[in-house]
Amino acid sequence: MAAKGPLKLKFKGKTTKGSKGGSTSTSSSSSSSVSSKFEVIKDWTNWSLKKAKVATHYGLIPLIIIIGMNSDPKPHLFQLISPF
């Protein structure tokens, strides 16, 4: 398998403050490097939390049904799904 280039994140919706164009401040390169690292960490955190939210949303009900079907006494599927 060939090595891939750097991973680029594509976001839908709103953009962050730092993602519009170039840097307007005249600070040293070390502070821009630190802020760049901070932006990457912030982007990865937002990306991972969005993915975790989707996984939880679609995985919670099937997980409850699977755990319920493997318990004793074995309930019927309708008993697991119904709220009563």
mmCIF file of the N, C-alpha and C atoms, coordinates in Angstrom:
data_MODEL
# 
_entry.id   MODEL 
# 
loop_
_atom_site.group_PDB 
_atom_site.id 
_atom_site.type_symbol 
_atom_site.label_atom_id 
_atom_site.label_alt_id 
_atom_site.label_comp_id 
_atom_site.label_asym_id 
_atom_site.label_entity_id 
_atom_site.label_seq_id 
_atom_site.pdbx_PDB_ins_code 
_atom_site.Cartn_x 
_atom_site.Cartn_y 
_atom_site.Cartn_z 
_atom_site.occupancy 
_atom_site.B_iso_or_equiv 
_atom_site.pdbx_formal_charge 
_atom_site.auth_seq_id 
_atom_site.auth_comp_id 
_atom_site.auth_asym_id 
_atom_site.auth_atom_id 
_atom_site.pdbx_PDB_model_num 
ATOM 1   N N  . MET A 1 1  ? 0.832   -1.173  0.000  1.00 0.00 ? 1  MET A N  1 
ATOM 2   C CA . MET A 1 1  ? 0.000   0.000   0.000  1.00 0.00 ? 1  MET A CA 1 
ATOM 3   C C  . MET A 1 1  ? 0.880   1.240   0.000  1.00 0.00 ? 1  MET A C  1 
ATOM 4   N N  . ALA A 1 2  ? 0.618   2.154   -0.864 1.00 0.00 ? 2  ALA A N  1 
ATOM 5   C CA . ALA A 1 2  ? 1.430   3.364   -0.975 1.00 0.00 ? 2  ALA A CA 1 
ATOM 6   C C  . ALA A 1 2  ? 1.070   4.352   0.131  1.00 0.00 ? 2  ALA A C  1 
ATOM 7   N N  . ALA A 1 3  ? 2.050   5.132   0.532  1.00 0.00 ? 3  ALA A N  1 
ATOM 8   C CA . ALA A 1 3  ? 1.812   6.143   1.563  1.00 0.00 ? 3  ALA A CA 1 
ATOM 9   C C  . ALA A 1 3  ? 0.980   7.276   0.981  1.00 0.00 ? 3  ALA A C  1 
ATOM 10  N N  . LYS A 1 4  ? 0.048   7.747   1.781  1.00 0.00 ? 4  LYS A N  1 
ATOM 11  C CA . LYS A 1 4  ? -0.825  8.824   1.334  1.00 0.00 ? 4  LYS A CA 1 
ATOM 12  C C  . LYS A 1 4  ? -0.297  10.149  1.828  1.00 0.00 ? 4  LYS A C  1 
ATOM 13  N N  . GLY A 1 5  ? -0.716  11.217  1.185  1.00 0.00 ? 5  GLY A N  1 
ATOM 14  C CA . GLY A 1 5  ? -0.335  12.572  1.580  1.00 0.00 ? 5  GLY A CA 1 
ATOM 15  C C  . GLY A 1 5  ? -1.035  12.963  2.869  1.00 0.00 ? 5  GLY A C  1 
ATOM 16  N N  . PRO A 1 6  ? -0.849  14.199  3.294  1.00 0.00 ? 6  PRO A N  1 
ATOM 17  C CA . PRO A 1 6  ? -1.466  14.635  4.544  1.00 0.00 ? 6  PRO A CA 1 
ATOM 18  C C  . PRO A 1 6  ? -2.985  14.623  4.433  1.00 0.00 ? 6  PRO A C  1 
ATOM 19  N N  . LEU A 1 7  ? -3.627  14.318  5.545  1.00 0.00 ? 7  LEU A N  1 
ATOM 20  C CA . LEU A 1 7  ? -5.075  14.240  5.591  1.00 0.00 ? 7  LEU A CA 1 
ATOM 21  C C  . LEU A 1 7  ? -5.678  15.632  5.618  1.00 0.00 ? 7  LEU A C  1 
ATOM 22  N N  . LYS A 1 8  ? -6.592  15.902  4.717  1.00 0.00 ? 8  LYS A N  1 
ATOM 23  C CA . LYS A 1 8  ? -7.271  17.194  4.676  1.00 0.00 ? 8  LYS A CA 1 
ATOM 24  C C  . LYS A 1 8  ? -8.722  16.979  5.075  1.00 0.00 ? 8  LYS A C  1 
ATOM 25  N N  . LEU A 1 9  ? -9.190  17.783  6.019  1.00 0.00 ? 9  LEU A N  1 
ATOM 26  C CA . LEU A 1 9  ? -10.548 17.662  6.495  1.00 0.00 ? 9  LEU A CA 1 
ATOM 27  C C  . LEU A 1 9  ? -11.471 18.569  5.688  1.00 0.00 ? 9  LEU A C  1 
ATOM 28  N N  . LYS A 1 10 ? -12.612 18.038  5.314  1.00 0.00 ? 10 LYS A N  1 
ATOM 29  C CA . LYS A 1 10 ? -13.616 18.832  4.613  1.00 0.00 ? 10 LYS A CA 1 
ATOM 30  C C  . LYS A 1 10 ? -14.819 18.938  5.532  1.00 0.00 ? 10 LYS A C  1 
ATOM 31  N N  . PHE A 1 11 ? -15.230 20.162  5.807  1.00 0.00 ? 11 PHE A N  1 
ATOM 32  C CA . PHE A 1 11 ? -16.333 20.387  6.712  1.00 0.00 ? 11 PHE A CA 1 
ATOM 33  C C  . PHE A 1 11 ? -17.531 20.936  5.963  1.00 0.00 ? 11 PHE A C  1 
ATOM 34  N N  . LYS A 1 12 ? -18.696 20.544  6.437  1.00 0.00 ? 12 LYS A N  1 
ATOM 35  C CA . LYS A 1 12 ? -19.940 21.104  5.931  1.00 0.00 ? 12 LYS A CA 1 
ATOM 36  C C  . LYS A 1 12 ? -20.390 22.175  6.903  1.00 0.00 ? 12 LYS A C  1 
ATOM 37  N N  . GLY A 1 13 ? -21.098 23.137  6.421  1.00 0.00 ? 13 GLY A N  1 
ATOM 38  C CA . GLY A 1 13 ? -21.695 24.122  7.313  1.00 0.00 ? 13 GLY A CA 1 
ATOM 39  C C  . GLY A 1 13 ? -20.779 25.283  7.627  1.00 0.00 ? 13 GLY A C  1 
ATOM 40  N N  . LYS A 1 14 ? -20.871 25.757  8.869  1.00 0.00 ? 14 LYS A N  1 
ATOM 41  C CA . LYS A 1 14 ? -20.169 26.959  9.293  1.00 0.00 ? 14 LYS A CA 1 
ATOM 42  C C  . LYS A 1 14 ? -18.657 26.745  9.308  1.00 0.00 ? 14 LYS A C  1 
ATOM 43  N N  . THR A 1 15 ? -17.924 27.808  9.030  1.00 0.00 ? 15 THR A N  1 
ATOM 44  C CA . THR A 1 15 ? -16.473 27.749  9.097  1.00 0.00 ? 15 THR A CA 1 
ATOM 45  C C  . THR A 1 15 ? -16.014 28.388  10.397 1.00 0.00 ? 15 THR A C  1 
ATOM 46  N N  . THR A 1 16 ? -14.815 28.048  10.832 1.00 0.00 ? 16 THR A N  1 
ATOM 47  C CA . THR A 1 16 ? -14.271 28.629  12.050 1.00 0.00 ? 16 THR A CA 1 
ATOM 48  C C  . THR A 1 16 ? -13.627 29.962  11.736 1.00 0.00 ? 16 THR A C  1 
ATOM 49  N N  . LYS A 1 17 ? -13.293 30.727  12.759 1.00 0.00 ? 17 LYS A N  1 
ATOM 50  C CA . LYS A 1 17 ? -12.704 32.050  12.573 1.00 0.00 ? 17 LYS A CA 1 
ATOM 51  C C  . LYS A 1 17 ? -11.381 31.986  11.822 1.00 0.00 ? 17 LYS A C  1 
ATOM 52  N N  . GLY A 1 18 ? -10.549 31.004  12.136 1.00 0.00 ? 18 GLY A N  1 
ATOM 53  C CA . GLY A 1 18 ? -9.213  30.944  11.562 1.00 0.00 ? 18 GLY A CA 1 
ATOM 54  C C  . GLY A 1 18 ? -9.156  30.354  10.166 1.00 0.00 ? 18 GLY A C  1 
ATOM 55  N N  . SER A 1 19 ? -10.263 29.861  9.629  1.00 0.00 ? 19 SER A N  1 
ATOM 56  C CA . SER A 1 19 ? -10.206 29.187  8.335  1.00 0.00 ? 19 SER A CA 1 
ATOM 57  C C  . SER A 1 19 ? -10.454 30.117  7.154  1.00 0.00 ? 19 SER A C  1 
ATOM 58  N N  . LYS A 1 20 ? -10.684 31.388  7.385  1.00 0.00 ? 20 LYS A N  1 
ATOM 59  C CA . LYS A 1 20 ? -10.939 32.327  6.282  1.00 0.00 ? 20 LYS A CA 1 
ATOM 60  C C  . LYS A 1 20 ? -9.650  33.017  5.868  1.00 0.00 ? 20 LYS A C  1 
ATOM 61  N N  . GLY A 1 21 ? -9.084  32.606  4.782  1.00 0.00 ? 21 GLY A N  1 
ATOM 62  C CA . GLY A 1 21 ? -7.921  33.291  4.213  1.00 0.00 ? 21 GLY A CA 1 
ATOM 63  C C  . GLY A 1 21 ? -6.668  33.157  5.049  1.00 0.00 ? 21 GLY A C  1 
ATOM 64  N N  . GLY A 1 22 ? -5.707  34.035  4.795  1.00 0.00 ? 22 GLY A N  1 
ATOM 65  C CA . GLY A 1 22 ? -4.411  33.997  5.463  1.00 0.00 ? 22 GLY A CA 1 
ATOM 66  C C  . GLY A 1 22 ? -4.431  34.686  6.800  1.00 0.00 ? 22 GLY A C  1 
ATOM 67  N N  . SER A 1 23 ? -3.281  34.652  7.453  1.00 0.00 ? 23 SER A N  1 
ATOM 68  C CA . SER A 1 23 ? -3.152  35.269  8.761  1.00 0.00 ? 23 SER A CA 1 
ATOM 69  C C  . SER A 1 23 ? -2.978  36.774  8.606  1.00 0.00 ? 23 SER A C  1 
ATOM 70  N N  . THR A 1 24 ? -3.691  37.552  9.432  1.00 0.00 ? 24 THR A N  1 
ATOM 71  C CA . THR A 1 24 ? -3.596  38.998  9.342  1.00 0.00 ? 24 THR A CA 1 
ATOM 72  C C  . THR A 1 24 ? -2.690  39.572  10.411 1.00 0.00 ? 24 THR A C  1 
ATOM 73  N N  . SER A 1 25 ? -2.322  38.773  11.409 1.00 0.00 ? 25 SER A N  1 
ATOM 74  C CA . SER A 1 25 ? -1.461  39.299  12.470 1.00 0.00 ? 25 SER A CA 1 
ATOM 75  C C  . SER A 1 25 ? -0.001  39.234  12.041 1.00 0.00 ? 25 SER A C  1 
ATOM 76  N N  . THR A 1 26 ? 0.817   40.100  12.623 1.00 0.00 ? 26 THR A N  1 
ATOM 77  C CA . THR A 1 26 ? 2.236   40.144  12.275 1.00 0.00 ? 26 THR A CA 1 
ATOM 78  C C  . THR A 1 26 ? 3.060   39.559  13.412 1.00 0.00 ? 26 THR A C  1 
ATOM 79  N N  . SER A 1 27 ? 2.624   38.400  13.936 1.00 0.00 ? 27 SER A N  1 
ATOM 80  C CA . SER A 1 27 ? 3.353   37.770  15.031 1.00 0.00 ? 27 SER A CA 1 
ATOM 81  C C  . SER A 1 27 ? 4.465   36.891  14.487 1.00 0.00 ? 27 SER A C  1 
ATOM 82  N N  . SER A 1 28 ? 5.291   36.375  15.376 1.00 0.00 ? 28 SER A N  1 
ATOM 83  C CA . SER A 1 28 ? 6.422   35.543  14.957 1.00 0.00 ? 28 SER A CA 1 
ATOM 84  C C  . SER A 1 28 ? 5.929   34.199  14.445 1.00 0.00 ? 28 SER A C  1 
ATOM 85  N N  . SER A 1 29 ? 6.807   33.474  13.748 1.00 0.00 ? 29 SER A N  1 
ATOM 86  C CA . SER A 1 29 ? 6.426   32.195  13.165 1.00 0.00 ? 29 SER A CA 1 
ATOM 87  C C  . SER A 1 29 ? 6.144   31.143  14.229 1.00 0.00 ? 29 SER A C  1 
ATOM 88  N N  . SER A 1 30 ? 6.769   31.247  15.410 1.00 0.00 ? 30 SER A N  1 
ATOM 89  C CA . SER A 1 30 ? 6.516   30.257  16.454 1.00 0.00 ? 30 SER A CA 1 
ATOM 90  C C  . SER A 1 30 ? 5.103   30.369  16.997 1.00 0.00 ? 30 SER A C  1 
ATOM 91  N N  . SER A 1 31 ? 4.587   31.586  17.147 1.00 0.00 ? 31 SER A N  1 
ATOM 92  C CA . SER A 1 31 ? 3.216   31.733  17.638 1.00 0.00 ? 31 SER A CA 1 
ATOM 93  C C  . SER A 1 31 ? 2.214   31.306  16.577 1.00 0.00 ? 31 SER A C  1 
ATOM 94  N N  . SER A 1 32 ? 2.517   31.527  15.305 1.00 0.00 ? 32 SER A N  1 
ATOM 95  C CA . SER A 1 32 ? 1.611   31.069  14.264 1.00 0.00 ? 32 SER A CA 1 
ATOM 96  C C  . SER A 1 32 ? 1.634   29.553  14.169 1.00 0.00 ? 32 SER A C  1 
ATOM 97  N N  . SER A 1 33 ? 2.796   28.953  14.448 1.00 0.00 ? 33 SER A N  1 
ATOM 98  C CA . SER A 1 33 ? 2.890   27.502  14.468 1.00 0.00 ? 33 SER A CA 1 
ATOM 99  C C  . SER A 1 33 ? 2.061   26.925  15.604 1.00 0.00 ? 33 SER A C  1 
ATOM 100 N N  . VAL A 1 34 ? 2.109   27.587  16.759 1.00 0.00 ? 34 VAL A N  1 
ATOM 101 C CA . VAL A 1 34 ? 1.332   27.127  17.899 1.00 0.00 ? 34 VAL A CA 1 
ATOM 102 C C  . VAL A 1 34 ? -0.158  27.275  17.614 1.00 0.00 ? 34 VAL A C  1 
ATOM 103 N N  . SER A 1 35 ? -0.557  28.413  17.038 1.00 0.00 ? 35 SER A N  1 
ATOM 104 C CA . SER A 1 35 ? -1.966  28.606  16.730 1.00 0.00 ? 35 SER A CA 1 
ATOM 105 C C  . SER A 1 35 ? -2.419  27.647  15.633 1.00 0.00 ? 35 SER A C  1 
ATOM 106 N N  . SER A 1 36 ? -1.529  27.320  14.694 1.00 0.00 ? 36 SER A N  1 
ATOM 107 C CA . SER A 1 36 ? -1.862  26.358  13.662 1.00 0.00 ? 36 SER A CA 1 
ATOM 108 C C  . SER A 1 36 ? -2.083  24.977  14.275 1.00 0.00 ? 36 SER A C  1 
ATOM 109 N N  . LYS A 1 37 ? -1.233  24.595  15.216 1.00 0.00 ? 37 LYS A N  1 
ATOM 110 C CA . LYS A 1 37 ? -1.406  23.310  15.896 1.00 0.00 ? 37 LYS A CA 1 
ATOM 111 C C  . LYS A 1 37 ? -2.701  23.297  16.693 1.00 0.00 ? 37 LYS A C  1 
ATOM 112 N N  . PHE A 1 38 ? -3.011  24.440  17.321 1.00 0.00 ? 38 PHE A N  1 
ATOM 113 C CA . PHE A 1 38 ? -4.248  24.541  18.079 1.00 0.00 ? 38 PHE A CA 1 
ATOM 114 C C  . PHE A 1 38 ? -5.452  24.376  17.162 1.00 0.00 ? 38 PHE A C  1 
ATOM 115 N N  . GLU A 1 39 ? -5.413  24.989  15.983 1.00 0.00 ? 39 GLU A N  1 
ATOM 116 C CA . GLU A 1 39 ? -6.514  24.872  15.029 1.00 0.00 ? 39 GLU A CA 1 
ATOM 117 C C  . GLU A 1 39 ? -6.681  23.425  14.557 1.00 0.00 ? 39 GLU A C  1 
ATOM 118 N N  . VAL A 1 40 ? -5.583  22.728  14.318 1.00 0.00 ? 40 VAL A N  1 
ATOM 119 C CA . VAL A 1 40 ? -5.657  21.331  13.887 1.00 0.00 ? 40 VAL A CA 1 
ATOM 120 C C  . VAL A 1 40 ? -6.272  20.483  14.988 1.00 0.00 ? 40 VAL A C  1 
ATOM 121 N N  . ILE A 1 41 ? -5.837  20.701  16.226 1.00 0.00 ? 41 ILE A N  1 
ATOM 122 C CA . ILE A 1 41 ? -6.396  19.943  17.351 1.00 0.00 ? 41 ILE A CA 1 
ATOM 123 C C  . ILE A 1 41 ? -7.878  20.251  17.503 1.00 0.00 ? 41 ILE A C  1 
ATOM 124 N N  . LYS A 1 42 ? -8.240  21.520  17.366 1.00 0.00 ? 42 LYS A N  1 
ATOM 125 C CA . LYS A 1 42 ? -9.642  21.923  17.488 1.00 0.00 ? 42 LYS A CA 1 
ATOM 126 C C  . LYS A 1 42 ? -10.482 21.291  16.378 1.00 0.00 ? 42 LYS A C  1 
ATOM 127 N N  . ASP A 1 43 ? -9.959  21.277  15.152 1.00 0.00 ? 43 ASP A N  1 
ATOM 128 C CA . ASP A 1 43 ? -10.683 20.672  14.038 1.00 0.00 ? 43 ASP A CA 1 
ATOM 129 C C  . ASP A 1 43 ? -10.865 19.169  14.242 1.00 0.00 ? 43 ASP A C  1 
ATOM 130 N N  . TRP A 1 44 ? -9.817  18.484  14.679 1.00 0.00 ? 44 TRP A N  1 
ATOM 131 C CA . TRP A 1 44 ? -9.908  17.048  14.917 1.00 0.00 ? 44 TRP A CA 1 
ATOM 132 C C  . TRP A 1 44 ? -10.884 16.747  16.043 1.00 0.00 ? 44 TRP A C  1 
ATOM 133 N N  . THR A 1 45 ? -10.897 17.574  17.081 1.00 0.00 ? 45 THR A N  1 
ATOM 134 C CA . THR A 1 45 ? -11.824 17.363  18.183 1.00 0.00 ? 45 THR A CA 1 
ATOM 135 C C  . THR A 1 45 ? -13.261 17.519  17.707 1.00 0.00 ? 45 THR A C  1 
ATOM 136 N N  . ASN A 1 46 ? -13.536 18.580  16.965 1.00 0.00 ? 46 ASN A N  1 
ATOM 137 C CA . ASN A 1 46 ? -14.887 18.787  16.434 1.00 0.00 ? 46 ASN A CA 1 
ATOM 138 C C  . ASN A 1 46 ? -15.296 17.645  15.508 1.00 0.00 ? 46 ASN A C  1 
ATOM 139 N N  . TRP A 1 47 ? -14.385 17.214  14.647 1.00 0.00 ? 47 TRP A N  1 
ATOM 140 C CA . TRP A 1 47 ? -14.675 16.127  13.718 1.00 0.00 ? 47 TRP A CA 1 
ATOM 141 C C  . TRP A 1 47 ? -14.993 14.839  14.470 1.00 0.00 ? 47 TRP A C  1 
ATOM 142 N N  . SER A 1 48 ? -14.177 14.512  15.472 1.00 0.00 ? 48 SER A N  1 
ATOM 143 C CA . SER A 1 48 ? -14.386 13.259  16.202 1.00 0.00 ? 48 SER A CA 1 
ATOM 144 C C  . SER A 1 48 ? -15.660 13.302  17.038 1.00 0.00 ? 48 SER A C  1 
ATOM 145 N N  . LEU A 1 49 ? -15.994 14.445  17.608 1.00 0.00 ? 49 LEU A N  1 
ATOM 146 C CA . LEU A 1 49 ? -17.230 14.554  18.380 1.00 0.00 ? 49 LEU A CA 1 
ATOM 147 C C  . LEU A 1 49 ? -18.461 14.433  17.482 1.00 0.00 ? 49 LEU A C  1 
ATOM 148 N N  . LYS A 1 50 ? -18.384 14.984  16.279 1.00 0.00 ? 50 LYS A N  1 
ATOM 149 C CA . LYS A 1 50 ? -19.499 14.831  15.339 1.00 0.00 ? 50 LYS A CA 1 
ATOM 150 C C  . LYS A 1 50 ? -19.689 13.370  14.955 1.00 0.00 ? 50 LYS A C  1 
ATOM 151 N N  . LYS A 1 51 ? -18.585 12.664  14.703 1.00 0.00 ? 51 LYS A N  1 
ATOM 152 C CA . LYS A 1 51 ? -18.673 11.242  14.352 1.00 0.00 ? 51 LYS A CA 1 
ATOM 153 C C  . LYS A 1 51 ? -19.197 10.423  15.525 1.00 0.00 ? 51 LYS A C  1 
ATOM 154 N N  . ALA A 1 52 ? -18.768 10.741  16.751 1.00 0.00 ? 52 ALA A N  1 
ATOM 155 C CA . ALA A 1 52 ? -19.246 10.031  17.935 1.00 0.00 ? 52 ALA A CA 1 
ATOM 156 C C  . ALA A 1 52 ? -20.736 10.270  18.150 1.00 0.00 ? 52 ALA A C  1 
ATOM 157 N N  . LYS A 1 53 ? -21.201 11.475  17.862 1.00 0.00 ? 53 LYS A N  1 
ATOM 158 C CA . LYS A 1 53 ? -22.618 11.794  18.000 1.00 0.00 ? 53 LYS A CA 1 
ATOM 159 C C  . LYS A 1 53 ? -23.456 10.956  17.040 1.00 0.00 ? 53 LYS A C  1 
ATOM 160 N N  . VAL A 1 54 ? -23.004 10.827  15.793 1.00 0.00 ? 54 VAL A N  1 
ATOM 161 C CA . VAL A 1 54 ? -23.725 10.032  14.804 1.00 0.00 ? 54 VAL A CA 1 
ATOM 162 C C  . VAL A 1 54 ? -23.707 8.555   15.187 1.00 0.00 ? 54 VAL A C  1 
ATOM 163 N N  . ALA A 1 55 ? -22.574 8.046   15.630 1.00 0.00 ? 55 ALA A N  1 
ATOM 164 C CA . ALA A 1 55 ? -22.468 6.639   16.024 1.00 0.00 ? 55 ALA A CA 1 
ATOM 165 C C  . ALA A 1 55 ? -23.373 6.337   17.213 1.00 0.00 ? 55 ALA A C  1 
ATOM 166 N N  . THR A 1 56 ? -23.432 7.249   18.173 1.00 0.00 ? 56 THR A N  1 
ATOM 167 C CA . THR A 1 56 ? -24.305 7.060   19.325 1.00 0.00 ? 56 THR A CA 1 
ATOM 168 C C  . THR A 1 56 ? -25.766 7.115   18.904 1.00 0.00 ? 56 THR A C  1 
ATOM 169 N N  . HIS A 1 57 ? -26.092 8.034   18.019 1.00 0.00 ? 57 HIS A N  1 
ATOM 170 C CA . HIS A 1 57 ? -27.474 8.194   17.569 1.00 0.00 ? 57 HIS A CA 1 
ATOM 171 C C  . HIS A 1 57 ? -27.983 6.924   16.894 1.00 0.00 ? 57 HIS A C  1 
ATOM 172 N N  . TYR A 1 58 ? -27.203 6.338   16.006 1.00 0.00 ? 58 TYR A N  1 
ATOM 173 C CA . TYR A 1 58 ? -27.649 5.165   15.272 1.00 0.00 ? 58 TYR A CA 1 
ATOM 174 C C  . TYR A 1 58 ? -27.320 3.851   15.963 1.00 0.00 ? 58 TYR A C  1 
ATOM 175 N N  . GLY A 1 59 ? -26.484 3.857   16.987 1.00 0.00 ? 59 GLY A N  1 
ATOM 176 C CA . GLY A 1 59 ? -26.082 2.604   17.610 1.00 0.00 ? 59 GLY A CA 1 
ATOM 177 C C  . GLY A 1 59 ? -26.703 2.315   18.954 1.00 0.00 ? 59 GLY A C  1 
ATOM 178 N N  . LEU A 1 60 ? -27.323 3.293   19.594 1.00 0.00 ? 60 LEU A N  1 
ATOM 179 C CA . LEU A 1 60 ? -27.826 3.090   20.951 1.00 0.00 ? 60 LEU A CA 1 
ATOM 180 C C  . LEU A 1 60 ? -29.007 2.122   20.992 1.00 0.00 ? 60 LEU A C  1 
ATOM 181 N N  . ILE A 1 61 ? -30.009 2.311   20.164 1.00 0.00 ? 61 ILE A N  1 
ATOM 182 C CA . ILE A 1 61 ? -31.194 1.446   20.171 1.00 0.00 ? 61 ILE A CA 1 
ATOM 183 C C  . ILE A 1 61 ? -30.836 0.009   19.780 1.00 0.00 ? 61 ILE A C  1 
ATOM 184 N N  . PRO A 1 62 ? -30.053 -0.218  18.707 1.00 0.00 ? 62 PRO A N  1 
ATOM 185 C CA . PRO A 1 62 ? -29.662 -1.610  18.419 1.00 0.00 ? 62 PRO A CA 1 
ATOM 186 C C  . PRO A 1 62 ? -28.855 -2.247  19.559 1.00 0.00 ? 62 PRO A C  1 
ATOM 187 N N  . LEU A 1 63 ? -28.020 -1.461  20.232 1.00 0.00 ? 63 LEU A N  1 
ATOM 188 C CA . LEU A 1 63 ? -27.255 -1.994  21.362 1.00 0.00 ? 63 LEU A CA 1 
ATOM 189 C C  . LEU A 1 63 ? -28.183 -2.436  22.488 1.00 0.00 ? 63 LEU A C  1 
ATOM 190 N N  . ILE A 1 64 ? -29.199 -1.642  22.792 1.00 0.00 ? 64 ILE A N  1 
ATOM 191 C CA . ILE A 1 64 ? -30.155 -2.002  23.838 1.00 0.00 ? 64 ILE A CA 1 
ATOM 192 C C  . ILE A 1 64 ? -30.923 -3.264  23.463 1.00 0.00 ? 64 ILE A C  1 
ATOM 193 N N  . ILE A 1 65 ? -31.301 -3.382  22.184 1.00 0.00 ? 65 ILE A N  1 
ATOM 194 C CA . ILE A 1 65 ? -32.022 -4.577  21.744 1.00 0.00 ? 65 ILE A CA 1 
ATOM 195 C C  . ILE A 1 65 ? -31.131 -5.809  21.836 1.00 0.00 ? 65 ILE A C  1 
ATOM 196 N N  . ILE A 1 66 ? -29.868 -5.702  21.432 1.00 0.00 ? 66 ILE A N  1 
ATOM 197 C CA . ILE A 1 66 ? -28.951 -6.844  21.492 1.00 0.00 ? 66 ILE A CA 1 
ATOM 198 C C  . ILE A 1 66 ? -28.707 -7.271  22.935 1.00 0.00 ? 66 ILE A C  1 
ATOM 199 N N  . ILE A 1 67 ? -28.492 -6.316  23.825 1.00 0.00 ? 67 ILE A N  1 
ATOM 200 C CA . ILE A 1 67 ? -28.274 -6.650  25.237 1.00 0.00 ? 67 ILE A CA 1 
ATOM 201 C C  . ILE A 1 67 ? -29.535 -7.277  25.826 1.00 0.00 ? 67 ILE A C  1 
ATOM 202 N N  . GLY A 1 68 ? -30.698 -6.745  25.463 1.00 0.00 ? 68 GLY A N  1 
ATOM 203 C CA . GLY A 1 68 ? -31.953 -7.295  25.968 1.00 0.00 ? 68 GLY A CA 1 
ATOM 204 C C  . GLY A 1 68 ? -32.224 -8.696  25.474 1.00 0.00 ? 68 GLY A C  1 
ATOM 205 N N  . MET A 1 69 ? -31.862 -8.987  24.233 1.00 0.00 ? 69 MET A N  1 
ATOM 206 C CA . MET A 1 69 ? -32.100 -10.324 23.677 1.00 0.00 ? 69 MET A CA 1 
ATOM 207 C C  . MET A 1 69 ? -31.160 -11.369 24.278 1.00 0.00 ? 69 MET A C  1 
ATOM 208 N N  . ASN A 1 70 ? -30.036 -10.942 24.820 1.00 0.00 ? 70 ASN A N  1 
ATOM 209 C CA . ASN A 1 70 ? -29.090 -11.880 25.416 1.00 0.00 ? 70 ASN A CA 1 
ATOM 210 C C  . ASN A 1 70 ? -29.248 -12.015 26.925 1.00 0.00 ? 70 ASN A C  1 
ATOM 211 N N  . SER A 1 71 ? -30.289 -11.447 27.488 1.00 0.00 ? 71 SER A N  1 
ATOM 212 C CA . SER A 1 71 ? -30.478 -11.508 28.931 1.00 0.00 ? 71 SER A CA 1 
ATOM 213 C C  . SER A 1 71 ? -31.440 -12.637 29.298 1.00 0.00 ? 71 SER A C  1 
ATOM 214 N N  . ASP A 1 72 ? -31.478 -12.958 30.568 1.00 0.00 ? 72 ASP A N  1 
ATOM 215 C CA . ASP A 1 72 ? -32.420 -13.959 31.074 1.00 0.00 ? 72 ASP A CA 1 
ATOM 216 C C  . ASP A 1 72 ? -33.466 -13.259 31.899 1.00 0.00 ? 72 ASP A C  1 
ATOM 217 N N  . PRO A 1 73 ? -34.694 -13.527 31.853 1.00 0.00 ? 73 PRO A N  1 
ATOM 218 C CA . PRO A 1 73 ? -35.404 -14.338 30.861 1.00 0.00 ? 73 PRO A CA 1 
ATOM 219 C C  . PRO A 1 73 ? -35.445 -13.631 29.506 1.00 0.00 ? 73 PRO A C  1 
ATOM 220 N N  . LYS A 1 74 ? -35.521 -14.428 28.462 1.00 0.00 ? 74 LYS A N  1 
ATOM 221 C CA . LYS A 1 74 ? -35.477 -13.857 27.109 1.00 0.00 ? 74 LYS A CA 1 
ATOM 222 C C  . LYS A 1 74 ? -36.821 -13.213 26.763 1.00 0.00 ? 74 LYS A C  1 
ATOM 223 N N  . PRO A 1 75 ? -36.820 -11.880 26.594 1.00 0.00 ? 75 PRO A N  1 
ATOM 224 C CA . PRO A 1 75 ? -38.074 -11.213 26.211 1.00 0.00 ? 75 PRO A CA 1 
ATOM 225 C C  . PRO A 1 75 ? -38.304 -11.296 24.706 1.00 0.00 ? 75 PRO A C  1 
ATOM 226 N N  . HIS A 1 76 ? -39.552 -11.083 24.316 1.00 0.00 ? 76 HIS A N  1 
ATOM 227 C CA . HIS A 1 76 ? -39.855 -10.998 22.892 1.00 0.00 ? 76 HIS A CA 1 
ATOM 228 C C  . HIS A 1 76 ? -39.379 -9.637  22.384 1.00 0.00 ? 76 HIS A C  1 
ATOM 229 N N  . LEU A 1 77 ? -39.164 -9.538  21.079 1.00 0.00 ? 77 LEU A N  1 
ATOM 230 C CA . LEU A 1 77 ? -38.697 -8.291  20.483 1.00 0.00 ? 77 LEU A CA 1 
ATOM 231 C C  . LEU A 1 77 ? -39.672 -7.152  20.747 1.00 0.00 ? 77 LEU A C  1 
ATOM 232 N N  . PHE A 1 78 ? -40.988 -7.438  20.696 1.00 0.00 ? 78 PHE A N  1 
ATOM 233 C CA . PHE A 1 78 ? -41.992 -6.404  20.947 1.00 0.00 ? 78 PHE A CA 1 
ATOM 234 C C  . PHE A 1 78 ? -41.867 -5.863  22.372 1.00 0.00 ? 78 PHE A C  1 
ATOM 235 N N  . GLN A 1 79 ? -41.532 -6.710  23.335 1.00 0.00 ? 79 GLN A N  1 
ATOM 236 C CA . GLN A 1 79 ? -41.372 -6.250  24.715 1.00 0.00 ? 79 GLN A CA 1 
ATOM 237 C C  . GLN A 1 79 ? -40.175 -5.321  24.864 1.00 0.00 ? 79 GLN A C  1 
ATOM 238 N N  . LEU A 1 80 ? -39.143 -5.515  24.057 1.00 0.00 ? 80 LEU A N  1 
ATOM 239 C CA . LEU A 1 80 ? -37.978 -4.631  24.111 1.00 0.00 ? 80 LEU A CA 1 
ATOM 240 C C  . LEU A 1 80 ? -38.269 -3.281  23.459 1.00 0.00 ? 80 LEU A C  1 
ATOM 241 N N  . ILE A 1 81 ? -39.041 -3.280  22.393 1.00 0.00 ? 81 ILE A N  1 
ATOM 242 C CA . ILE A 1 81 ? -39.293 -2.065  21.641 1.00 0.00 ? 81 ILE A CA 1 
ATOM 243 C C  . ILE A 1 81 ? -40.367 -1.196  22.290 1.00 0.00 ? 81 ILE A C  1 
ATOM 244 N N  . SER A 1 82 ? -41.398 -1.837  22.863 1.00 0.00 ? 82 SER A N  1 
ATOM 245 C CA . SER A 1 82 ? -42.517 -1.066  23.407 1.00 0.00 ? 82 SER A CA 1 
ATOM 246 C C  . SER A 1 82 ? -42.095 -0.335  24.690 1.00 0.00 ? 82 SER A C  1 
ATOM 247 N N  . PRO A 1 83 ? -42.618 0.872   24.894 1.00 0.00 ? 83 PRO A N  1 
ATOM 248 C CA . PRO A 1 83 ? -42.242 1.637   26.090 1.00 0.00 ? 83 PRO A CA 1 
ATOM 249 C C  . PRO A 1 83 ? -42.965 1.178   27.354 1.00 0.00 ? 83 PRO A C  1 
ATOM 250 N N  . PHE A 1 84 ? -43.939 0.263   27.238 1.00 0.00 ? 84 PHE A N  1 
ATOM 251 C CA . PHE A 1 84 ? -44.709 -0.162  28.420 1.00 0.00 ? 84 PHE A CA 1 
ATOM 252 C C  . PHE A 1 84 ? -44.264 -1.477  28.959 1.00 0.00 ? 84 PHE A C  1 
# 
